[in-house]
Each structure stands twice: as C-alpha cells, then as structure tokens.
Amino acid sequence: MMAGTEGSGRQTGTQEAKATSGTRTPRGRKPPPPPRPSASARRRLTVGLLVFVVFAALVVAGLALDEFQSVLANAATICLSCIGIQ
C-alpha cells in the first residue's frame, strides 16, 4: 500500500450522504415552507404599496405641471421673511 492514500479525495458513506442531501433535513425530509403572512400583514403591505403609488403619481403630476417652481419660490419667500431679509 502507498503512503498518503487515506486523503485521496474519496468520501466515506456518511460524507457522501451529507454531500448529496442538498436542502434536506437529517431524516431525509424537506424542511417545511416558510409561514404565510397573516391577513393583517397582507393588508398593511397592500395599503403601503397603494400609498406609495399615489405618492409617486402626485410627484410625477407636480413635476409635469411645473409646480416645483412655485413651491420653491414660496419656500424662498417664507424663509427670507423669517430671517428678516425680505
């Protein structure tokens, strides 16, 4: 027998089973699926997404109508009057 054949890269039976098991548990069964979100969690997510979509639509509408210029002008007037410059 040659020296060094113990580490020749061959796997024992238990190492082979572990290497080929993938995502299975030690008994060979698949893990349970993650729990589904509750109805209240889905409702909160739906309401949050709806609020975000409405917000994004209003931002796009404001930019399309050049409202940002009037808002910026009013903000500058208010800020300058607060510090006493205008």
Backbone torsions as a table, in degrees:
resi	resn	phi	psi	omega
1	MET	NA	143.5	-178.4
2	MET	-88.0	148.8	177.0
3	ALA	-74.8	141.2	176.3
4	GLY	90.6	8.3	179.0
5	THR	-80.0	-10.2	179.9
6	GLU	-66.8	-34.3	-179.5
7	GLY	-101.2	39.7	-174.6
8	SER	-80.5	2.7	177.1
9	GLY	97.8	-3.5	177.6
10	ARG	-78.2	145.1	-179.4
11	GLN	-104.0	147.0	175.0
12	THR	-76.9	174.9	-177.3
13	GLY	-61.2	-42.4	-179.0
14	THR	-71.1	-35.5	177.8
15	GLN	-67.5	-36.2	178.5
16	GLU	-65.2	-42.1	179.6
17	ALA	-64.5	-40.2	178.2
18	LYS	-66.8	-38.3	-177.4
19	ALA	-70.7	-31.4	-176.2
20	THR	-97.5	-2.4	-175.0
21	SER	-74.4	-21.9	178.4
22	GLY	67.3	-122.2	-177.2
23	THR	-99.4	17.5	-178.2
24	ARG	-82.4	154.4	177.4
25	THR	-77.9	170.1	-177.7
26	PRO	-57.3	-28.1	-179.9
27	ARG	-85.0	-0.1	176.5
28	GLY	93.6	2.7	178.8
29	ARG	-95.4	153.5	176.0
30	LYS	-72.8	148.2	175.9
31	PRO	-68.4	153.6	-179.1
32	PRO	-66.8	152.1	179.0
33	PRO	-67.7	156.7	178.7
34	PRO	-64.8	150.9	-178.4
35	PRO	-65.9	146.8	178.2
36	ARG	-78.4	146.5	177.7
37	PRO	-65.7	148.3	-179.0
38	SER	-71.7	171.5	-179.3
39	ALA	-63.9	-38.2	-179.7
40	SER	-69.1	-34.2	177.6
41	ALA	-68.3	-40.2	177.2
42	ARG	-65.6	-38.5	179.3
43	ARG	-64.4	-44.4	178.7
44	ARG	-61.5	-41.7	178.8
45	LEU	-64.4	-42.7	179.2
46	THR	-63.6	-44.9	179.2
47	VAL	-64.4	-41.7	178.5
48	GLY	-61.6	-43.7	178.1
49	LEU	-65.8	-38.2	178.4
50	LEU	-64.1	-44.0	178.0
51	VAL	-62.0	-41.4	179.3
52	PHE	-63.8	-42.5	-179.7
53	VAL	-64.5	-42.4	178.5
54	VAL	-63.7	-44.3	178.5
55	PHE	-59.0	-47.0	-179.6
56	ALA	-62.7	-38.8	179.1
57	ALA	-65.8	-39.8	178.9
58	LEU	-68.1	-36.8	176.9
59	VAL	-64.1	-45.2	179.5
60	VAL	-63.0	-42.1	179.0
61	ALA	-64.0	-41.4	178.2
62	GLY	-64.0	-40.5	178.0
63	LEU	-67.8	-37.9	-179.3
64	ALA	-67.6	-30.3	-178.1
65	LEU	-95.6	10.3	179.8
66	ASP	57.8	32.8	178.7
67	GLU	-71.5	-23.2	-178.2
68	PHE	-63.3	-29.3	179.5
69	GLN	-69.2	-42.4	179.4
70	SER	-70.3	-36.3	177.3
71	VAL	-65.1	-42.4	179.0
72	LEU	-65.0	-40.2	178.7
73	ALA	-64.8	-44.2	178.0
74	ASN	-64.4	-40.4	179.2
75	ALA	-64.0	-41.0	179.5
76	ALA	-66.0	-40.9	178.7
77	THR	-63.1	-44.9	-179.9
78	ILE	-64.4	-44.5	-178.9
79	CYS	-64.0	-43.3	-179.2
80	LEU	-67.5	-35.8	179.0
81	SER	-73.1	-28.6	178.8
82	CYS	-67.9	-36.9	-178.3
83	ILE	-92.2	2.1	173.0
84	GLY	84.9	19.0	-179.7
85	ILE	-88.6	-32.7	-176.3
86	GLN	-121.5	NA	NA
